[in-house]
Amino acid sequence: MFSFVVYSLYLNRPTNSFNIIALSILFILLVKPLFLFQVGFQMSYAAVFAIVWVYPKLQKFWFPDNFIVRKIWQLLSVSIAAQLGVLPISLFYFHQFPALFFVSNLLIIPFLGLILGLGIVVILLALTNLLPQFLVDGFNWAIHFMNSIVGWVARQEGFIIKNIPFDSVQMIAGYFIITALVLFLSRPRRKSALVFFDGLIIFQSWTIWNQTQVHQKETIVLAHRTRNTILLHQLGDSISVITSDSDNIGTVSTDYAVAERIQKVNNSVLRNSYQIGDKKLFVMDSLGILPLEEQLDYLLLTQPSKAY
């Protein structure tokens, strides 16, 4: 995108920022079409689009006279715009919200310009074999300091809201709400307000409908883990994690609970037989012993056995 901006300025033909974004997307996808399905690609362009669209509106909303306050407000505006752009995608893929994004962006964004400028200089001098050691050390220090800030913020897990259920419909509705809100704040009108509240109603209705469906659902899922058998028995908004090794379940139960909006998680030991409604499930281990006198509907093989 930066290359297209520079080229348009070189031709003395300034163009619309959104056209440049679309052109850069097209160019990248022509080279690597599968980038469209990568989370990083989606979040990067969502953030850039939001900054280009929302940031100028926030600057018109308030423009402080004090220089320091104005610079802080500009950094906050960039952070708010970028966070609005990536929020629905972030919730959909990662199911968490970083409450300290304001702090991290205020500390990191000032270093980005320095790192970008130094990086270009370092590359050019390295290509000509004229790169001095002190410049390399300074560039490494800047990157190390920025990474230290990122690491410190990432360790503050108490400020990260985790396990937020968020599906694809909510993601689309979330973008609809954000778009309607920005349009309403830009030009407060009755029509834009109604569109915004319609989006909220759709979002809440879908959430309530999902919660209603959860209470009426009963499912048994066979999850795979190396050297361990895990059965997930969902009954309403609770789930029973049935396993022979509770220490080797990873994030299976947590991921399933978040995806299915489950509130209660219980652990129990794997047994040899279960009654599922009018069906019978038998779990066969390495001994390979089957109850011949019983009629089995389902057979679960858990360990290698000669009886297979």
Backbone bond lengths (Angstrom), bond angles and torsions (degrees), N, CA, C in turn:
res aa  C-N    CA-C-N  psi(-1)  N-CA   C-N-CA  omega(-1)  CA-C   N-CA-C  phi
1 M - - - 1.461 - - 1.522 110.46 -
2 F 1.337 116.17 -43.40 1.462 120.64 178.23 1.526 110.72 -60.40
3 S 1.331 116.64 -38.70 1.469 120.50 179.55 1.520 111.12 -63.34
4 F 1.326 117.13 -41.69 1.469 120.17 179.28 1.527 110.97 -67.22
5 V 1.347 117.01 -36.77 1.462 119.80 177.77 1.522 110.81 -63.26
6 V 1.338 116.35 -46.62 1.468 120.67 179.96 1.525 110.60 -62.44
7 Y 1.337 116.58 -40.74 1.465 119.64 -178.53 1.532 111.05 -66.67
8 S 1.325 116.64 -38.95 1.470 119.31 178.92 1.531 110.68 -66.90
9 L 1.337 116.72 -37.20 1.469 119.40 176.69 1.518 110.82 -68.14
10 Y 1.332 116.94 -35.53 1.467 120.77 178.24 1.528 110.78 -64.18
11 L 1.330 116.52 -37.13 1.458 120.70 177.72 1.524 112.47 -80.77
12 N 1.367 115.48 -1.68 1.458 120.72 -177.75 1.524 111.20 59.51
13 R 1.325 114.21 39.11 1.477 120.22 179.40 1.519 109.04 -131.99
14 P 1.340 117.74 71.49 1.469 120.74 177.51 1.528 110.02 -57.57
15 T 1.311 115.72 135.99 1.460 120.00 -176.90 1.520 109.81 -126.61
16 N 1.303 116.19 174.58 1.455 122.05 -179.37 1.524 110.38 -67.37
17 S 1.341 116.45 137.18 1.465 121.09 -177.45 1.527 111.79 -62.38
18 F 1.315 116.74 -35.86 1.464 119.75 -179.73 1.527 111.56 -67.98
19 N 1.334 116.16 -33.58 1.464 119.22 175.22 1.528 111.28 -65.68
20 I 1.328 116.24 -37.69 1.467 120.10 178.03 1.516 110.50 -66.93
21 I 1.336 117.05 -40.41 1.471 120.24 176.94 1.519 110.48 -60.87
22 A 1.338 116.31 -46.64 1.466 119.99 179.87 1.526 111.17 -63.42
23 L 1.341 117.22 -38.42 1.463 120.51 179.62 1.526 111.19 -66.27
24 S 1.326 116.84 -40.34 1.463 119.51 179.12 1.529 111.19 -68.25
25 I 1.332 117.26 -37.43 1.468 120.46 175.91 1.524 110.19 -61.57
26 L 1.333 115.84 -46.53 1.464 120.46 -179.76 1.522 111.16 -60.91
27 F 1.328 116.67 -43.53 1.464 120.73 -178.13 1.526 111.07 -63.70
28 I 1.337 116.87 -44.34 1.464 120.67 -179.02 1.527 110.86 -66.67
29 L 1.327 117.01 -41.54 1.464 120.03 -178.19 1.522 111.69 -71.46
30 L 1.319 118.03 -25.92 1.465 119.82 173.88 1.525 111.11 -65.69
31 V 1.325 115.91 -34.45 1.460 120.72 179.20 1.522 111.05 -82.40
32 K 1.343 116.98 -45.59 1.458 122.59 -178.34 1.530 109.48 -131.83
33 P 1.338 118.06 85.54 1.477 119.88 -176.76 1.525 113.52 -61.68
34 L 1.330 117.78 -31.48 1.466 120.31 -176.79 1.524 112.27 -72.17
35 F 1.330 118.49 -8.96 1.458 120.47 174.95 1.526 111.47 -59.98
36 L 1.328 115.86 -24.55 1.463 119.99 -179.21 1.522 111.86 -58.40
37 F 1.330 117.59 -28.90 1.458 122.08 -176.41 1.529 112.18 -97.89
38 Q 1.320 118.59 5.24 1.453 121.18 178.36 1.529 110.14 -89.35
39 V 1.334 114.92 136.99 1.457 120.51 -177.24 1.526 110.89 -62.32
40 G 1.331 116.60 -41.75 1.458 119.64 -179.40 1.518 112.84 -60.75
41 F 1.337 116.67 -41.86 1.464 120.96 178.75 1.529 110.31 -63.24
42 Q 1.330 116.53 -45.54 1.464 120.62 -178.65 1.522 111.59 -63.74
43 M 1.341 116.49 -44.71 1.457 119.51 -177.34 1.524 111.33 -70.98
44 S 1.325 117.11 -35.74 1.462 119.95 179.91 1.520 111.06 -62.52
45 Y 1.318 116.67 -49.23 1.469 119.06 -177.81 1.525 111.87 -73.83
46 A 1.322 117.75 -29.71 1.467 119.56 174.58 1.525 110.25 -64.32
47 A 1.343 116.48 -41.80 1.464 120.05 178.69 1.521 111.29 -66.24
48 V 1.344 117.22 -44.65 1.460 120.85 -179.40 1.522 110.96 -63.64
49 F 1.325 116.55 -44.50 1.471 120.15 179.26 1.528 110.57 -60.66
50 A 1.342 116.98 -43.19 1.462 120.39 -179.36 1.517 111.52 -66.24
51 I 1.344 117.13 -38.47 1.465 119.82 179.02 1.527 110.49 -64.61
52 V 1.326 116.66 -45.29 1.463 120.63 -179.39 1.529 111.04 -64.18
53 W 1.334 117.36 -34.72 1.470 121.13 -175.61 1.526 112.32 -88.76
54 V 1.323 117.63 -47.85 1.467 121.47 -170.54 1.527 112.00 -86.48
55 Y 1.335 117.34 -37.71 1.471 120.28 -174.54 1.533 112.90 -55.43
56 P 1.349 120.60 -47.97 1.475 118.83 178.51 1.521 112.69 -60.98
57 K 1.308 117.89 -33.27 1.466 120.67 179.67 1.526 110.61 -68.64
58 L 1.337 116.69 -38.22 1.463 119.64 177.31 1.523 111.08 -67.11
59 Q 1.331 117.28 -35.31 1.457 120.03 178.27 1.529 111.39 -68.42
60 K 1.327 117.58 -33.77 1.466 120.66 175.82 1.524 111.09 -72.31
61 F 1.332 115.80 -28.60 1.455 119.77 -179.13 1.523 111.62 -65.39
62 W 1.339 116.89 -38.29 1.468 120.72 178.39 1.520 108.83 -153.07
63 F 1.318 116.75 129.06 1.462 121.57 179.33 1.521 107.97 -130.63
64 P 1.352 117.96 94.44 1.477 121.03 -175.92 1.525 111.47 -65.67
65 D 1.347 115.61 149.40 1.458 120.80 177.51 1.521 111.72 -80.12
66 N 1.335 116.70 -33.90 1.451 120.41 -179.66 1.529 110.43 -69.42
67 F 1.348 116.34 132.99 1.465 120.94 -174.99 1.523 111.89 -62.99
68 I 1.331 117.56 -46.74 1.467 121.22 -177.60 1.523 110.44 -65.48
69 V 1.326 115.89 -45.31 1.468 119.57 179.17 1.527 110.50 -62.78
70 R 1.347 115.81 -38.45 1.461 119.39 179.48 1.525 111.62 -64.31
71 K 1.337 117.21 -41.17 1.460 120.10 178.99 1.529 111.22 -65.96
72 I 1.331 116.28 -41.62 1.473 119.35 177.42 1.520 110.42 -63.02
73 W 1.328 117.19 -40.86 1.463 120.70 179.38 1.523 110.95 -66.46
74 Q 1.315 117.78 -35.27 1.464 120.39 176.74 1.525 111.11 -64.26
75 L 1.341 116.44 -43.43 1.470 119.81 177.46 1.519 111.01 -64.19
76 L 1.319 116.85 -41.94 1.466 120.26 178.25 1.527 110.83 -64.88
77 S 1.325 116.46 -37.30 1.463 120.26 179.65 1.531 111.08 -64.53
78 V 1.327 115.81 -43.27 1.462 119.58 176.36 1.517 110.51 -61.10
79 S 1.340 117.01 -42.56 1.461 121.21 -179.91 1.521 111.38 -63.87
80 I 1.332 116.41 -45.38 1.467 120.29 -179.65 1.527 110.31 -63.17
81 A 1.329 116.60 -45.41 1.464 120.43 -179.28 1.524 111.28 -61.80
82 A 1.333 116.63 -47.64 1.467 119.79 -179.67 1.516 111.30 -63.92
83 Q 1.338 117.16 -40.51 1.470 120.24 -179.03 1.521 111.12 -66.70
84 L 1.318 117.80 -38.09 1.467 120.44 175.79 1.521 110.94 -62.19
85 G 1.329 116.48 -36.91 1.455 120.10 -178.74 1.510 113.65 -68.83
86 V 1.330 116.91 -37.71 1.470 119.70 -174.99 1.519 112.98 -100.12
87 L 1.341 118.74 -6.92 1.463 120.67 -173.75 1.526 113.93 -57.16
88 P 1.345 119.98 -52.70 1.473 118.29 -179.82 1.530 113.30 -62.20
89 I 1.343 117.22 -40.54 1.470 119.78 178.60 1.521 110.63 -65.58
90 S 1.331 116.98 -41.67 1.460 121.30 -179.66 1.524 111.00 -62.97
91 L 1.321 116.85 -42.88 1.470 119.92 178.54 1.527 111.14 -66.98
92 F 1.326 116.88 -35.35 1.462 120.56 -178.61 1.523 111.60 -68.90
93 Y 1.326 117.30 -42.95 1.463 120.51 -175.96 1.530 112.97 -86.05
94 F 1.336 117.17 -39.61 1.460 120.69 -170.53 1.520 114.23 -111.81
95 H 1.332 118.18 -14.46 1.467 123.06 175.70 1.527 112.10 55.53
96 Q 1.330 117.20 38.97 1.448 120.89 176.62 1.519 109.68 -153.03
97 F 1.344 114.47 158.73 1.470 120.39 -178.00 1.522 108.83 -131.43
98 P 1.340 117.91 121.75 1.473 120.72 179.26 1.525 110.65 -82.73
99 A 1.325 116.40 110.25 1.459 120.04 -177.22 1.523 112.75 -73.83
100 L 1.329 118.29 -14.19 1.458 121.76 -178.87 1.532 112.65 -98.15
101 F 1.328 118.03 20.72 1.467 118.18 -177.39 1.528 111.21 -65.35
102 F 1.357 117.86 -28.35 1.454 119.72 176.54 1.523 110.88 -62.71
103 V 1.343 115.97 -46.33 1.458 120.69 -177.86 1.527 110.69 -64.83
104 S 1.326 116.17 -47.30 1.464 119.64 -177.59 1.525 111.39 -62.87
105 N 1.324 117.57 -41.94 1.466 119.64 -179.74 1.525 112.35 -68.13
106 L 1.340 116.94 -36.45 1.458 119.58 177.77 1.526 111.28 -63.40
107 L 1.335 116.30 -33.17 1.455 120.07 -178.41 1.526 112.56 -86.33
108 I 1.344 117.01 -30.37 1.460 120.28 -171.98 1.528 112.67 -90.99
109 I 1.335 116.88 -42.38 1.466 120.29 -173.40 1.533 112.63 -55.08
110 P 1.362 119.93 -42.01 1.475 117.83 178.53 1.520 113.03 -59.61
111 F 1.344 118.63 -28.31 1.459 120.86 -179.54 1.530 112.20 -79.10
112 L 1.335 117.48 -20.54 1.466 119.27 -175.85 1.525 111.77 -64.58
113 G 1.333 116.18 -42.38 1.467 118.67 178.30 1.512 111.90 -63.48
114 L 1.348 115.76 -41.34 1.464 119.59 178.43 1.525 111.21 -63.47
115 I 1.344 116.29 -44.73 1.465 120.39 -178.55 1.527 110.97 -67.10
116 L 1.334 117.09 -38.96 1.464 120.25 179.04 1.531 110.79 -64.22
117 G 1.322 116.32 -46.86 1.458 119.28 179.96 1.519 112.71 -64.76
118 L 1.342 116.16 -46.09 1.461 119.62 178.49 1.527 111.34 -64.08
119 G 1.331 115.83 -36.39 1.466 119.03 -179.74 1.513 112.40 -62.48
120 I 1.334 116.04 -42.59 1.472 119.40 178.24 1.530 110.67 -63.85
121 V 1.340 116.11 -43.53 1.469 119.90 179.24 1.523 110.97 -62.92
122 V 1.338 116.58 -43.43 1.469 121.06 -179.48 1.526 110.48 -61.74
123 I 1.318 117.36 -43.09 1.469 120.53 -179.71 1.527 111.16 -63.75
124 L 1.331 116.18 -45.82 1.464 119.54 -178.59 1.527 111.41 -64.57
125 L 1.337 116.99 -42.63 1.469 119.53 179.88 1.524 111.37 -70.10
126 A 1.342 116.64 -33.59 1.466 119.05 178.75 1.522 110.91 -67.80
127 L 1.324 117.59 -34.65 1.468 120.61 179.11 1.531 111.62 -67.95
128 T 1.334 115.39 -27.25 1.460 118.96 -179.35 1.528 112.75 -100.74
129 N 1.349 115.77 6.86 1.475 121.66 179.39 1.525 112.34 59.63
130 L 1.328 116.93 32.84 1.464 121.66 179.24 1.528 111.83 -118.27
131 L 1.336 116.17 21.98 1.462 120.27 -174.50 1.528 110.57 -81.49
132 P 1.344 118.21 115.56 1.470 120.29 178.41 1.533 111.28 -77.45
133 Q 1.298 116.81 152.90 1.454 121.77 -175.52 1.527 111.92 -67.41
134 F 1.349 117.06 -35.98 1.467 118.50 -177.72 1.533 111.32 -64.66
135 L 1.342 116.75 -31.24 1.460 119.63 177.87 1.527 110.87 -70.82
136 V 1.332 116.56 -37.42 1.468 120.60 175.66 1.522 110.36 -63.02
137 D 1.345 116.10 -44.83 1.464 120.04 179.95 1.525 111.26 -63.52
138 G 1.320 116.84 -40.51 1.460 119.95 178.71 1.521 112.12 -65.66
139 F 1.323 115.94 -40.57 1.461 120.23 178.81 1.536 110.88 -65.52
140 N 1.324 116.54 -42.76 1.465 120.67 177.41 1.526 111.46 -63.41
141 W 1.335 116.65 -39.07 1.460 119.84 179.36 1.529 110.88 -64.56
142 A 1.323 117.33 -42.08 1.465 120.60 -179.62 1.530 110.76 -62.21
143 I 1.333 117.02 -44.68 1.464 120.29 179.28 1.525 110.39 -66.07
144 H 1.337 116.68 -42.59 1.464 120.47 179.77 1.519 111.01 -62.40
145 F 1.335 117.37 -41.42 1.459 120.81 -179.73 1.530 110.76 -65.61
146 M 1.328 116.65 -41.81 1.456 119.96 178.50 1.525 110.81 -64.93
147 N 1.331 117.60 -42.13 1.461 120.74 177.74 1.521 111.80 -64.30
148 S 1.329 116.72 -33.49 1.464 120.42 177.28 1.524 110.69 -64.91
149 I 1.329 116.11 -39.53 1.469 119.93 177.28 1.520 110.20 -64.27
150 V 1.336 116.19 -44.98 1.463 120.16 178.87 1.532 110.36 -60.89
151 G 1.339 116.95 -42.87 1.456 120.86 179.52 1.514 112.39 -63.77
152 W 1.353 116.80 -40.40 1.459 120.06 179.07 1.527 111.39 -64.16
153 V 1.331 116.09 -43.65 1.464 119.62 179.36 1.535 110.39 -65.00
154 A 1.341 116.10 -39.36 1.467 119.77 -178.27 1.524 111.73 -66.38
155 R 1.328 117.66 -27.08 1.467 120.51 -179.63 1.522 112.91 -77.91
156 Q 1.320 118.11 -11.99 1.462 121.03 179.20 1.526 109.86 -83.76
157 E 1.330 115.81 68.78 1.462 120.53 -174.01 1.523 113.00 -67.55
158 G 1.334 116.45 -19.09 1.451 118.57 178.40 1.518 113.03 -65.76
159 F 1.337 117.10 -19.29 1.465 121.48 -179.88 1.523 112.35 -99.83
160 I 1.323 117.07 9.54 1.464 121.60 177.71 1.523 108.94 -105.19
161 I 1.303 116.52 118.19 1.464 121.50 178.27 1.530 107.50 -84.79
162 K 1.332 116.63 114.01 1.454 121.21 -172.10 1.529 111.55 -108.52
163 N 1.339 113.64 170.20 1.469 123.14 173.73 1.539 111.96 55.02
164 I 1.324 115.07 52.41 1.467 121.16 177.86 1.529 108.63 -96.25
165 P 1.330 119.04 113.88 1.476 119.59 177.92 1.522 110.54 -65.91
166 F 1.333 116.06 128.96 1.465 119.89 -177.26 1.518 108.14 -157.76
167 D 1.338 117.38 115.63 1.455 120.55 -177.96 1.526 110.79 -105.82
168 S 1.329 116.11 -175.60 1.460 120.93 -174.85 1.525 112.43 -66.77
169 V 1.339 116.94 -36.10 1.471 119.60 178.37 1.522 110.27 -65.24
170 Q 1.315 117.08 -41.89 1.456 120.28 177.47 1.520 111.35 -65.23
171 M 1.332 117.18 -33.74 1.460 119.99 177.46 1.524 110.47 -63.58
172 I 1.334 116.98 -46.62 1.471 120.49 178.99 1.522 110.52 -64.11
173 A 1.338 116.50 -43.66 1.464 120.32 178.27 1.521 111.22 -64.41
174 G 1.345 116.65 -35.16 1.457 119.88 177.75 1.516 112.51 -62.85
175 Y 1.341 116.85 -43.58 1.459 119.72 176.95 1.526 111.43 -65.67
176 F 1.316 116.33 -35.17 1.467 120.03 177.37 1.525 110.23 -63.54
177 I 1.347 116.87 -42.37 1.462 121.32 -179.76 1.529 110.53 -66.33
178 I 1.337 116.89 -44.42 1.467 120.50 -179.68 1.525 110.84 -62.20
179 T 1.342 116.57 -43.74 1.468 120.22 179.01 1.523 111.28 -62.22
180 A 1.338 115.91 -44.60 1.466 119.82 179.62 1.525 111.43 -65.19
181 L 1.344 117.07 -37.46 1.460 120.23 179.64 1.525 111.17 -66.06
182 V 1.325 117.23 -43.57 1.471 120.31 179.24 1.523 110.42 -63.73
183 L 1.324 117.21 -42.27 1.466 120.21 178.60 1.524 111.40 -64.20
184 F 1.329 116.58 -38.13 1.470 119.92 179.49 1.526 111.30 -67.68
185 L 1.345 116.67 -43.68 1.459 119.41 179.57 1.525 111.81 -68.53
186 S 1.335 117.28 -28.19 1.457 120.37 177.83 1.520 111.35 -71.75
187 R 1.333 114.96 -46.46 1.465 120.63 178.67 1.525 108.36 -137.03
188 P 1.335 116.63 90.09 1.475 119.76 -178.20 1.529 111.71 -62.39
189 R 1.308 114.52 108.60 1.463 121.09 177.58 1.521 108.92 -136.44
190 R 1.309 114.47 160.80 1.462 119.66 -178.43 1.526 111.26 -65.34
191 K 1.321 116.97 -39.08 1.462 120.61 -178.29 1.522 111.55 -64.91
192 S 1.336 116.85 -45.10 1.460 119.67 179.53 1.523 111.18 -67.53
193 A 1.326 117.72 -32.80 1.466 120.99 176.60 1.529 110.76 -65.95
194 L 1.336 116.00 -41.42 1.467 119.69 178.22 1.524 111.43 -64.21
195 V 1.333 116.84 -38.99 1.469 120.36 177.35 1.529 110.38 -63.22
196 F 1.323 116.09 -41.74 1.470 120.35 178.95 1.524 111.08 -62.17
197 F 1.330 117.11 -47.21 1.466 120.03 -179.52 1.531 111.71 -69.25
198 D 1.320 117.34 -30.55 1.471 119.69 173.98 1.524 110.65 -62.43
199 G 1.330 116.01 -41.20 1.458 119.92 176.92 1.517 111.93 -62.34
200 L 1.338 116.85 -41.96 1.467 120.15 177.38 1.522 111.66 -62.37
201 I 1.328 116.24 -40.89 1.467 120.14 -179.92 1.519 110.63 -64.99
202 I 1.340 117.00 -42.71 1.472 120.57 178.40 1.524 110.32 -62.51
203 F 1.319 116.48 -44.00 1.467 120.91 -179.49 1.528 110.76 -61.90
204 Q 1.324 117.03 -48.59 1.461 120.79 -179.16 1.518 111.79 -67.08
205 S 1.319 117.42 -37.09 1.467 120.48 179.59 1.523 110.87 -64.47
206 W 1.319 116.64 -42.48 1.465 120.39 178.32 1.528 111.26 -64.51
207 T 1.344 116.80 -40.06 1.461 120.75 178.40 1.521 111.19 -64.28
208 I 1.331 117.12 -44.44 1.473 120.86 179.34 1.523 110.78 -65.07
209 W 1.333 117.03 -39.85 1.468 120.13 179.25 1.526 110.83 -64.36
210 N 1.327 117.41 -40.05 1.462 120.63 177.19 1.517 111.64 -63.22
211 Q 1.327 116.55 -42.00 1.459 119.50 178.76 1.525 111.56 -64.34
212 T 1.329 116.27 -36.42 1.463 119.95 177.50 1.518 110.80 -66.21
213 Q 1.333 116.70 -40.84 1.463 120.14 179.00 1.521 111.93 -65.73
214 V 1.328 117.02 -34.04 1.467 120.22 -179.71 1.520 110.77 -62.42
215 H 1.317 117.91 -41.69 1.467 121.50 -177.49 1.524 112.02 -67.95
216 Q 1.320 118.04 -17.85 1.463 121.47 -179.31 1.526 112.83 -102.78
217 K 1.316 117.61 9.27 1.460 121.22 -171.21 1.519 111.85 -107.38
218 E 1.340 115.69 138.49 1.464 122.17 171.82 1.531 107.32 -134.26
219 T 1.315 116.16 122.16 1.458 121.47 -175.07 1.518 109.96 -142.18
220 I 1.336 115.03 146.11 1.457 121.09 172.54 1.525 107.46 -119.99
221 V 1.332 116.32 124.56 1.453 122.58 -176.95 1.520 108.41 -120.23
222 L 1.329 115.41 131.53 1.462 121.04 174.25 1.521 107.92 -95.81
223 A 1.340 116.73 110.99 1.459 122.34 -178.82 1.524 110.11 -97.13
224 H 1.304 115.92 150.47 1.463 120.78 -177.33 1.517 110.80 -106.40
225 R 1.318 115.50 128.64 1.456 123.93 170.20 1.517 108.04 -140.03
226 T 1.310 117.04 145.44 1.459 121.14 -179.65 1.526 110.45 -62.04
227 R 1.341 115.89 125.45 1.457 123.37 177.98 1.527 112.64 59.41
228 N 1.288 116.20 33.27 1.465 119.37 177.73 1.518 109.30 -158.68
229 T 1.317 115.81 143.45 1.456 122.36 177.82 1.518 108.75 -110.19
230 I 1.328 116.30 129.14 1.463 120.88 -178.09 1.519 109.22 -128.46
231 L 1.319 115.84 124.59 1.460 122.67 172.65 1.522 108.47 -110.86
232 L 1.320 116.14 129.25 1.455 121.60 177.10 1.518 108.55 -108.49
233 H 1.307 116.89 114.95 1.458 121.67 -179.62 1.521 108.62 -109.01
234 Q 1.325 115.35 105.68 1.460 120.72 -179.75 1.514 110.08 -94.86
235 L 1.321 116.02 126.73 1.460 122.45 175.91 1.521 107.49 -132.58
236 G 1.332 115.59 100.18 1.452 120.31 -175.94 1.520 110.95 69.22
237 D 1.338 115.53 -130.52 1.462 119.81 -178.99 1.520 112.48 -95.85
238 S 1.330 117.46 18.78 1.462 121.28 176.50 1.526 109.63 -124.48
239 I 1.319 116.10 155.14 1.455 121.16 -178.80 1.524 109.04 -137.42
240 S 1.312 116.04 138.51 1.454 122.94 175.15 1.522 108.24 -106.19
241 V 1.314 115.79 122.95 1.459 121.66 178.11 1.526 107.49 -96.19
242 I 1.328 116.55 107.21 1.463 122.28 -176.20 1.517 108.01 -103.10
243 T 1.323 117.15 115.89 1.452 120.85 -174.86 1.518 110.38 -152.76
244 S 1.311 115.95 156.01 1.465 121.53 177.04 1.521 111.90 -87.06
245 D 1.328 117.71 -15.60 1.461 122.20 -179.64 1.524 108.20 -139.90
246 S 1.325 116.45 95.79 1.460 120.92 -176.21 1.526 112.99 -69.92
247 D 1.330 117.60 -16.42 1.462 121.03 178.99 1.526 112.63 -83.86
248 N 1.324 117.13 -8.49 1.461 121.00 -176.87 1.526 110.59 -122.58
249 I 1.325 115.32 56.98 1.459 119.47 177.82 1.531 111.65 -117.04
250 G 1.351 116.79 -8.43 1.460 119.73 177.96 1.520 111.77 58.70
251 T 1.320 115.55 -134.72 1.468 121.31 -179.46 1.525 111.52 -107.23
252 V 1.333 116.58 19.04 1.467 120.11 -176.40 1.518 110.89 -59.45
253 S 1.330 116.63 -52.23 1.461 120.12 -176.55 1.526 111.57 -67.03
254 T 1.341 116.49 -39.94 1.468 119.82 -179.71 1.521 111.67 -64.99
255 D 1.328 117.01 -45.62 1.466 120.93 -179.90 1.527 110.98 -62.74
256 Y 1.319 116.17 -42.11 1.472 119.37 179.90 1.529 110.58 -66.55
257 A 1.338 116.20 -40.91 1.463 119.77 -179.44 1.520 111.48 -63.61
258 V 1.334 117.02 -39.90 1.461 120.08 178.99 1.519 110.86 -67.82
259 A 1.337 116.86 -43.54 1.467 120.41 -177.96 1.523 112.04 -65.26
260 E 1.345 116.95 -34.52 1.461 121.10 -175.94 1.528 113.26 -99.46
261 R 1.354 117.26 6.10 1.469 122.17 178.02 1.530 111.54 59.94
262 I 1.306 116.26 45.69 1.453 122.35 -178.27 1.517 109.69 -93.08
263 Q 1.339 115.99 136.63 1.451 121.71 -175.85 1.533 113.27 -97.63
264 K 1.331 117.60 -29.21 1.465 121.09 -174.40 1.527 109.56 -121.23
265 V 1.325 115.88 134.39 1.460 122.31 178.22 1.524 108.48 -126.84
266 N 1.327 116.38 124.05 1.463 122.40 179.09 1.523 109.15 -121.09
267 N 1.330 116.08 147.30 1.461 122.21 177.97 1.522 110.14 -112.23
268 S 1.321 115.13 141.37 1.464 120.43 177.26 1.525 108.84 -146.89
269 V 1.355 115.98 161.10 1.460 122.12 -176.59 1.530 109.59 -85.14
270 L 1.328 115.19 141.51 1.463 121.48 -179.71 1.525 110.56 -68.61
271 R 1.338 116.09 128.22 1.466 121.61 178.10 1.527 109.50 -105.30
272 N 1.324 115.86 179.41 1.466 120.91 -177.14 1.519 113.17 -86.37
273 S 1.303 118.54 -23.90 1.466 119.85 -177.61 1.516 110.32 -145.84
274 Y 1.355 114.30 150.55 1.456 121.05 179.95 1.523 108.83 -141.62
275 Q 1.315 115.49 151.51 1.457 122.58 174.59 1.523 107.11 -110.22
276 I 1.333 116.69 113.92 1.460 122.81 -179.78 1.517 107.80 -111.49
277 G 1.317 115.99 95.98 1.462 119.55 -174.31 1.518 109.37 64.36
278 D 1.337 116.57 -120.48 1.465 120.71 175.97 1.531 111.56 -101.03
279 K 1.334 117.49 13.03 1.457 122.37 -179.75 1.530 109.91 -107.44
280 K 1.347 114.60 153.17 1.455 120.62 179.24 1.527 109.89 -117.00
281 L 1.343 114.62 132.60 1.452 122.33 178.15 1.521 108.71 -116.53
282 F 1.339 115.81 128.24 1.460 120.27 177.71 1.525 108.87 -117.04
283 V 1.333 115.74 133.19 1.461 122.47 179.82 1.526 107.96 -103.41
284 M 1.337 116.74 116.86 1.454 120.94 -177.85 1.528 109.84 -104.42
285 D 1.319 116.07 126.74 1.456 121.62 179.77 1.522 110.38 -98.04
286 S 1.353 116.15 -158.70 1.462 120.71 -175.74 1.524 112.91 -68.15
287 L 1.339 118.36 -18.36 1.465 120.07 179.42 1.528 112.07 -70.45
288 G 1.319 116.16 -26.94 1.460 120.01 176.89 1.510 114.36 69.16
289 I 1.328 118.30 31.04 1.464 122.38 -178.68 1.515 108.99 -95.12
290 L 1.319 115.82 126.32 1.461 122.40 178.24 1.526 109.91 -114.79
291 P 1.331 118.02 140.67 1.473 120.37 175.32 1.535 110.06 -77.02
292 L 1.318 116.26 97.18 1.467 120.10 -174.54 1.516 112.76 -67.03
293 E 1.332 117.36 -24.74 1.458 119.39 -176.56 1.521 113.00 -80.58
294 E 1.332 117.86 -6.55 1.454 120.59 -177.96 1.526 110.62 -111.56
295 Q 1.330 114.55 149.53 1.456 121.17 175.75 1.528 108.56 -90.40
296 L 1.352 117.51 117.51 1.456 121.66 -176.89 1.520 110.68 -100.96
297 D 1.310 115.60 138.50 1.467 120.99 176.70 1.530 111.37 -94.52
298 Y 1.332 116.35 -35.05 1.462 120.64 -179.15 1.524 108.92 -135.44
299 L 1.326 115.54 140.30 1.457 121.66 177.55 1.523 108.79 -125.75
300 L 1.327 115.79 123.36 1.456 121.94 -179.85 1.525 108.92 -108.35
301 L 1.332 116.97 117.57 1.471 122.93 178.95 1.528 107.84 -93.66
302 T 1.330 117.04 119.82 1.452 121.31 -173.68 1.505 114.74 -106.30
303 Q 1.357 118.41 -32.18 1.458 122.23 -175.77 1.510 109.82 -137.07
304 P 1.343 118.29 157.09 1.458 120.77 177.26 1.521 111.53 -59.47
305 S 1.323 115.07 136.90 1.473 119.46 -179.43 1.518 108.91 -152.64
306 K 1.341 115.90 148.95 1.463 120.54 177.51 1.522 111.34 -67.41
307 A 1.336 116.19 -19.66 1.464 118.68 -179.12 1.505 112.34 -71.98
308 Y 1.328 118.81 -12.09 1.470 120.79 179.35 1.512 110.86 -64.52
